[in-house]
Amino acid sequence: MLVVESDDAVRATVAEGLRDSGLLVKAMKDVDGIGGWSGDVIVTDTFATPYRTEAVVAYLKGLRSRFTAGLVVLTGHNGASADIAQLPADAVVLKPYDLEDLVAVVISVARDRRQHNDTDR
């Protein structure tokens, strides 16, 4: 799993919490350094300041075009709650969140992505 978050403290906290739950996690500040990474799930923020639906959709579509991983958006942007249906993500988790809930969402998305990838072969 990959955690992509620009805020150092948030990135470290999310990655540590997911690792403490037994998940293998790589954490990055942005997607530019990912290169040939492959895994089941990317947990990412929306990276839109100010929040604009079009920018978030473009960012997520860009991730979809580069990676076969499931996408979990972890965001505190108020606009995201109204846009959940429009976001090309497998799940959206709004801050504040419960770590157990985040772990459950990530595991569910990883399972679904593996099943999806297996049926594509």
C-alpha positions in Angstrom: 0.0 0.0 0.0 1.1 3.5 -0.7 0.2 6.6 1.4 0.6 9.9 -0.6 0.2 12.9 1.6 2.0 16.3 1.4 1.7 17.1 5.2 4.6 15.3 6.9 2.8 14.8 10.2 -0.4 13.5 8.6 1.6 11.2 6.3 3.6 9.8 9.2 0.6 9.3 11.4 -1.5 7.6 8.7 1.4 5.3 7.6 2.3 4.4 11.2 -1.4 3.6 12.0 -1.7 1.4 9.0 1.6 -0.3 9.7 0.5 -0.9 13.3 -2.5 -2.7 11.8 -0.2 -5.1 10.1 -0.2 -3.6 6.6 2.9 -3.0 4.5 3.1 0.7 3.8 5.3 3.0 1.7 4.8 6.7 2.3 5.5 9.5 -0.2 5.1 13.2 -0.2 3.8 13.3 -3.8 3.2 11.0 -6.7 6.2 12.2 -8.7 8.7 10.0 -7.0 6.6 6.8 -7.2 8.1 5.5 -10.4 7.5 1.7 -10.9 5.6 1.2 -7.6 2.9 -1.5 -7.7 0.6 -2.4 -4.9 -3.0 -2.9 -4.0 -4.1 0.5 -2.7 -3.1 4.1 -2.8 -4.3 6.3 0.1 -4.1 9.9 -0.9 -5.3 13.4 -0.1 -7.0 15.5 -2.8 -4.2 18.1 -3.1 -6.5 20.8 -4.3 -6.0 24.2 -2.7 -8.4 25.8 -3.0 -10.6 22.7 -3.3 -12.0 22.4 -6.9 -13.9 19.3 -8.0 -12.3 19.4 -11.5 -8.8 19.5 -10.1 -9.4 16.6 -7.8 -11.1 14.5 -10.5 -8.1 15.2 -12.9 -5.6 14.2 -10.2 -7.4 10.9 -9.4 -7.9 10.1 -13.1 -4.1 10.6 -13.5 -3.5 8.1 -10.7 -5.9 5.7 -12.4 -4.1 6.0 -15.7 -0.7 5.2 -14.0 -1.6 2.5 -11.5 -3.9 -0.5 -11.2 -4.2 0.0 -7.5 -7.4 0.9 -5.7 -7.8 4.5 -4.7 -8.8 5.7 -1.2 -9.1 9.4 -0.8 -8.5 10.7 2.7 -9.5 14.3 2.9 -10.5 17.1 5.2 -11.9 19.3 2.4 -15.5 20.2 3.1 -16.3 20.2 -0.7 -15.3 16.5 -1.0 -18.3 15.4 1.1 -20.6 16.9 -1.5 -18.6 15.5 -4.4 -18.1 11.9 -3.3 -20.2 10.5 -6.1 -18.2 12.4 -8.7 -14.7 11.4 -7.5 -13.1 8.5 -9.4 -12.1 6.7 -6.2 -12.9 3.4 -4.7 -13.6 5.0 -1.3 -13.6 8.5 0.3 -12.8 8.8 4.0 -13.5 12.2 5.4 -11.3 13.6 8.3 -11.7 13.3 11.2 -11.6 9.6 10.8 -11.3 6.6 13.0 -8.2 4.5 12.3 -10.0 1.3 12.6 -12.5 2.5 10.0 -9.7 3.6 7.7 -8.0 0.2 8.0 -11.3 -1.6 7.2 -11.9 0.6 4.1 -8.3 0.0 2.9 -8.6 -3.8 3.4 -11.9 -3.8 1.6 -10.6 -1.8 -1.4 -7.5 -4.0 -1.6 -9.6 -7.2 -1.6 -11.9 -5.7 -4.3 -8.9 -4.6 -6.4 -7.3 -8.0 -6.2 -10.5 -9.7 -7.2 -10.9 -7.2 -10.1 -7.3 -7.7 -11.3 -7.7 -11.5 -11.1 -10.8 -11.4 -13.3 -9.0 -9.2 -15.8 -6.3 -11.9 -16.4 
